[in-house]
Amino acid sequence: MVKKKRSTLSRKVFWGIFGVMMILSLALIFSLSNSNSFVGRAVQRIDFAKSGSEIMMEVRGVEGLQYSTIYFNQQSTDVIVNINNITGLAFDGKVYSQFNVNSEKASQISKIKFQFKLNEQKLQSLGITSVNLYHNDQKTSMVFIKSDGQGYSYYESTVTEFGDYIIGEIEEKPITVPEVKTTVVEPVIESTSQTVAVENETLTSSTPTTSVPLVGKATDQTVKKSSWLSRLIDRIFN
């Protein structure tokens, strides 16, 4: 009889402890669902989300990325969002870290807000003075939030596309304007004397010259002499 009472008591204790653990587990799940905050690593599964709702989750495994807030544009179930640390992306600049974001139900997500916690010493060692978020070589500005005074700076950035992202900086190269060479053509001015000479030459060659024959001149003189003698003879004899 004693053994049966002990076994019954142990079963009651077991089921009592089990019941308390179940209650605590349900309470924890309920509190997390109300706060819309989830702890995630590389893969985050969201069982249910209302249209227009937002769910924030902690991201582990991507250096510098602390939280991500997912915004839904429709009621969604069984949504899996993958945020994975990657390396090796081609980038013409200084890289703090790289990561990829993808989901099979990307059309149900309108945007994602990232919250970054960046190590100021690492930024300085990399020579990054103006950190930004890049997607397909397009810059997405990171808004500075605060510096905690303990070596970390906090930023936020909102994106509307899935894919590869880079935290870093591309150095702005100065725009060089090509030098335009202008050629000045000087007008050709002809000399006035040359022009006059040419004109005179043209006039001389184009105007025919009328020459008086020598025979005509002699005849004219003979006529004048004969008229003078005839007048003298007429005076003598008359």
BELPEBEL-V182975 format. One record per helix or strand of 2 or more residues. SS is the DSSP state (h for helix, s for strand). FROM is the first residue (numbers start at 1). LEN is the number of residues. If there is no record, write none. Layout:
BEGIN
ss: (SS	SS)
from: (FROM	FROM)
len: (LEN	LEN)
END
This chain:
BEGIN
ss: (h	s	s	s	s	s	s	h	s	h	s	s	s	s	s	h	h)
from: (2	37	43	54	65	76	94	106	109	120	132	138	143	152	163	192	214)
len: (34	4	7	6	8	11	10	3	11	7	4	3	5	8	7	15	24)
END
